[in-house]
Amino acid sequence: MQFQKISFEESLENFVIKPRICVGCGSCVAVCPFNCLEYAAHGPKIISECKSCGICAQICPRFNFSMQLSERFVFGRERAVDEEFGIYKRIVIAQTTSDDVRRACQDGGLVTSLLLFALENGFVNGAVISGESSNEPLKAVPKLALSRDEVLHYAGTRYTYSPNMLALRDAVLKKIGKVIFVGTPCQIHAVRKIQMLPLKRYADVLSISIGLFCSESFTYEGLVNKFVQEKLRITPSEVLKMNIKGKLILKMKNGEVKTASLKDIKEYACRFCATCPDFSAELADISAGGLGLEGWTLTIIRTERGEELFKKAEAAGAVRVRPVESEENKIVELLTRISKRKRENAIKTC
């Protein structure tokens, strides 16, 4: 495919960076063939003369992105009017059967169990995920997991933004083979643009995409440094897990549980999230999130590829499933309501 010859300055700098809608996913940095860009603070920084190849503009999830074109590529059709949270094959509530995963995971451990099942059965050679920074507690950073121990070590949810596309670049450079990609809706958008082109070097390594439900993410400086450390007077390294279930929940390493209102952390949300219309990662092969459930994961299986992996994991006993109808459709109603609200808010913001 012939790329449009357009420079970083003419495209992303003018229409994404300056308007402050860059999500900081790192896609442009990851795929630049001339290494003209580096990831600085929370987004790309040009460090040498741009060769105007146009690749960065072609894969940026915030530049000329079309949900309709993407849906036709992924599903062969556009969504119907009543498909409020996107196209899917089935929706279930799932949970890991592994004690190891249960101890490490955030909610039902569905995503971690799928990663382990795919890795240990040779379906993939690695997983692109997020983990916690070794020197900045509670800060999300991109990770390429190549073993069971690494997958378990990086399990759980972080609420600051992680540019997971940079770990995808690591997988390509290290030539490890096929990977599962786990990311937020905006990162799944970038993955699909890579596959649509296709940008073969990257598209060829992508096996399955798992999207995480996402209302918004938070800045590390705001959520952790200003709120947790300064306002709550909690040392970040003393926090074992952070969760959001209608409120901010901090599980401490000493066994204590501390909570705070979501209103108190709203000001630390990343501004770019306000323009995102996608709550449930509508273009992923499988979408997953806690959505108020305790110890279970709401799971949306969207594609044939996602269905194949999920069925094999279920048949092997890696996960257990209960029908979503057991929740009397309240969970689906909540999913529908949140998806619709996020889409409407994004339209207003734009």
Secondary structure, 3 states (H helix, E strand, C coil): CCCCCCCCHHHHHHHHHCCCCCCCCCHHHHHCCCCCEEEECCEEEECCCCCCCCHHHHHCCCCCCCHHHHHHHHHCCCCCCCCCCCCCCEEEEEEECCHHHHHHCCCCCHHHHHHHHHHHCCCCCEEEEEEECCCCCCCEEEEEECCHHHHHHCCCCCCECCCCHHHHHHHHHCCCCCEEEEECHHHHHHHHHHHHCCCHHHHCCEEEEEEECCCCCECHHHHHHHHHHHHCCCCHHHEEEEEECCCEEEEECCCCEEEECHHHCHHHECHHHHHCCCCCCCCCCEEEECCCCCCCEEEEECCHHHHHHHHHHHHCCCEEEEEHHHHCCHHHHHHHHHHHHHHHHHHHHC
